[in-house]
Amino acid sequence: MLDRLITFSAGQATFPERAVLKGGRLRPVTLPATVAAFHHRTEGWVLFDTGYAQHVLDEAKKWPEALYPWVVPFTVPIGAADQLRARGIDPDEVRHVIISHLHPDHIGGLKDFPKAQLHCPRQAWEVNAPATGLRRARLAFMPGLLPADFRDRVQWIDGLADAGAGPFSCTGDLFGDGSVRLVALPGHAAGQIGAFVQVGDQRALLAADSCWLSRGYAELRNPSRITTAIIDDASAMKQTLARLHHLHMADSKLLIIPAHCPDIAPVDWS
């Protein structure tokens, strides 16, 4: 079971609000790259995504990775590893990293956690790994962000078949005790997953990039057409957003945390 959950921002990007919320304003909005760290009583520290890190800046000096900052203007104030150290947590204590999908703002810090088992959606790997050139740039995949021993440490997430949750027909019970249940959130990127987590009677859904702002699921507002033109599956993203909206309306005690919403305060549950 989990006895602590912390969320914090490891880097950020800036977009016009209209790009991430249909009908939004033209004013810029700063979107955090949220990392969730939770402590399991027997498995130790677990991360859900790793945010940006210096590694992304290094990779962005290469081609075609150099195209990424032109599309996604981002900054990396402090990476996840250093933020954990500031909280008294050695990065080597992180035993598991759950990868929601393979975009740089979610895997940028993977190399900083060399002792962790990596949990990655198989579909994300199968779509991204063969990509080269401009297709790789369109997928926003930087293979150089993966640790050299990625294939040795990865456990593929494939075929979630445990009990469902609300409008989601099935989940994947990561540790077999119900504390971390993975869920498919298709649309934004190939293979994207989220995670239901519970600390005591406090519950959250780490929703990755199923939407960018909480107003998206609360008001059932999709991203703009410009944004949906470059995601994996616009139709699936709309269906996922509808499920989140249903969940939000049906369960007021569940905190839904999109990875990039600046309106949701950092969490520290214990």
C-alpha positions, 0 to 999 in steps of 0.5 A: 500500500502507499503511505505518501504521494508527492507531485511537483513540476520538473520543467515547464512549457508555454503555449497560448491557452487556445492551443490546449483548450478549445475556445481558450484565450490567446494569452500564454499559459505556463504548463508544468511538467508534473512528476508524481512520486509515491512510496509503497510500503514494500516496493519503495519509491515509485515515479510516474513520469520524470518530467524534463531534465538537462538531458532534453536540452542536450538531445535538442542539439541534435537532428531531428530533435532540434525541431522539438523546442521550436514546437514546444518552447520549454525550460528546465529549472530543476530536474526531478532527481535534484528535487527528490534530493532536496526532499531527502530522497536519493534517486537510487532509492527509486525502485520503479518508474512508470512511463505514461508515454514517450514524449520528452517532457515525460521521459527527460529524467529517466537516465537519472534513476539507474536503479529503477525498473521501468514500466513502459506501454508496449504500444508506445515502444512499438510505434516510436522505436522504428521511427526515423527522421521527420516521422520521429520528430512528429512523434516527439520521440528522442531515443537518446533520452532512454538509458543504455540499458533500457531494454534490460530494465523495462517491463512492458505494460500490455493487455490491462485485464484487472477490474475496471474503474468507473467508465474504464472497463479494465485496469492493471494492478501494478503491485497486486494490492490495488494501490496503483492501478494502471489505465489506458488513456488513448489519444494523445500519444501511442500507448498512453497510460494513467494511474489510479493511486490511493493513500489512505482515503485520498485518491487520485488519477494521474491522467498524463496528457489525456487533457492539458487543463482541468477545465478540459475534463470538468467542462468537456472541452477538447483542445483546439483543432491545431493541437488535435492535428498533431496528436496520435488519435483525435477521436480516441482523445475525445473518447478518453476526455469524455470518460474523464468528464464522466469520472469527474461528475460521478466521483467528487472525491477523486482528484484528477491530475493532468500532467500539465495543469497549472491550476492544480496545486502540488500534492503531498499526501501521507 
